[in-house]
Amino acid sequence: MTRKWMRLIIASLAVILLVGCSSVEEQASDGIENAKVVFQGDAEKPNEKVNNLKIFLPSGFAIEDESDKSNIILSKGKESYILFVNPNELPGSQLYYDLLMADSNLKIVEKNTFEQNGRFGFAAIIKSSEEQYELITSIGGIKLTTISKQQNIASNLEDMMMIVRSVSTE
């Protein structure tokens, strides 16, 4: 009798684990869609000021280091994010996307571009190692990158696009 119960419990746990773990493809697809929705929506009202920039940081994010005017290091828990701001690029610039596409050594899992009201943006997921992925969100001359675990791809891309979408100069 106990063997049957043990088998039932193990089988149940296996099913729960398999259902709870979404694949990279699902996380990537959800993350790209989340980024698109944020890109097309209204920008969040900035709640932080760094040098001459105003940005919105979602809950849990902090400014770690202000390296210079164009590279800002953010963190959320143990994850670090780098915000690049090129003031010479307009919101419609495709510079960062063109640079991404020119690098044939990258293993791009998924990418998508977005255009609206003269703005050009994109989100991309690049395989960095066996269990980690580089995430990129960008609008014009503003780009945010991080290294993420698979299970955080969708939520990270959404937060990242929210930050990029909110950046404004004074």
N, C-alpha and C positions, 0 to 999 in steps of 0.2 A: 504493500500500500504506500509506503513512504517513497519508493522509487517513482511511482506514478505522480505523486505530488511534486517531487523534485523535478521531474521532467516537465511537468506543467509549469512550474515556477520558472525554470530555465527558458522554456519556450516563450513564456509571456515576457520575460525580461528581454529576450532577443528581439521580439517583435517591437517592444517599446523603444529599444535602442535604435532599431532600424528606422522606425517612423520618426523618431526625434531628430535624427541626423539627416539634414538635407544635403544633397550633393552640391558639388562646386557649381555645376551648371544651374541648379535652382537658385543658389545664393547669388550667382552672377546675374542671372536674369532678373531676379527680384531687385538686386542692387541697382542695376542699370535703369529699371523702371522707376525706382524710388528717386534716383538722381534726375530723371527726366521730369517727373512731377514737380520736384523742387525747383528745377530750372525754369519751368513754365509758370510757376506760381509767383506770388508776390515775395519780395525779399523780406527777411526778418529784420526787425528794427535793431540796429547795432546796440550792443550792451557793453562793449569794450573799446578802448582807444589805444592804439599803438602808433607811436610817432605821429604821422599825419593821416593815419588810416583809422576808420571806424569799422568794426566788425562785430558780427553776432557770434557768440560762442554758446553752443548748446550746453545743457546741464552736464557737469562733470569735466568740461574742458577748461584748461588753464593755459596762460601764456607762460612758457618756461624761460625763454631767452629771446631777447631782441638782438639778434646778431648784427643786423644792419637794417636799413630802411626797406630792403627788398626781400629779406629772408627772415621769417618769424617762426620760431619753434613753439609748437603747441603740444599739450599732452592731455591724455585722458587715461587715468589709471597708469598702467605700465606701457601704454602705446604712445609713441611720439609721431607727430605730424609736422611737415615742413610746408609753410605757406610762402610761395614765391609771388612777388608782385613786381611786374615790369610796367612802370608807368608810361613807357613809350609805346605800348601796344594798346590799341583801341578794343572796345568790347567785341567787335566783330573779327578780331585777329584770330588766325588759325595757326600761329607760330608753334605753340606747344603741341598741337595735334600733328602738324607736319613733321616736327622733330621726332615724335613718337613713331610715326609711320615710316620714317626714313631709317630707323634702327632695325635691321633685319635679324638681329640676334635675339630680340625679345620674343618670348613665348606668350603672345596675347591670348588670353582665355576668352575674353569678350570685350567689345568696345561699342560705343554708339555716339553719334554726334547729334547735337540739338541746335536749332536756330529759331530765334524769335526776336522781333523788334530790333533788328540790327545787331543782336548778340549772337556769338558763336560759342558753343560749349561742347564738352564731351566728358564721358566717363569711360575709364578703361580698367581692366583687371589683367595683371601680368603675373604669370607663375614665377615666383622668386626662388622657391625651394620646394621640397616635397610637401611641406605643410603650411607654407606661407605664400602670400600673394601681395604684390605691390598694387596699391589702388591709387588712381589718379582721377581728380575732377578738375575741370578748368573752364573758365569763361574768359575769353579774350586773353589779356596779359596776366591773369590771376590763375595760379595753379596750386593745388594742395595734394600732397602725396603722403602715403604711410605704408607700412608693412603690416599686413593683417592676417590673422588666422582665418581659416575657411569659414567657420561658423559666425564670424563677425562681418563678413563682406557686405551683406545687404544693409545692415544698420550703419556701418561705417560710411558707405557711399552716400547714403542719405544725409548723414550729419555733415560730411565733407562738402557736398554740394550746397547745403544750407549755409555753411561758412563762406564758401567762395561766392555764392549769390549775394551775400550781404555786404561784401567789402565795398567801401566807398571812401573817397578822399575828401578832406576838409576844404 
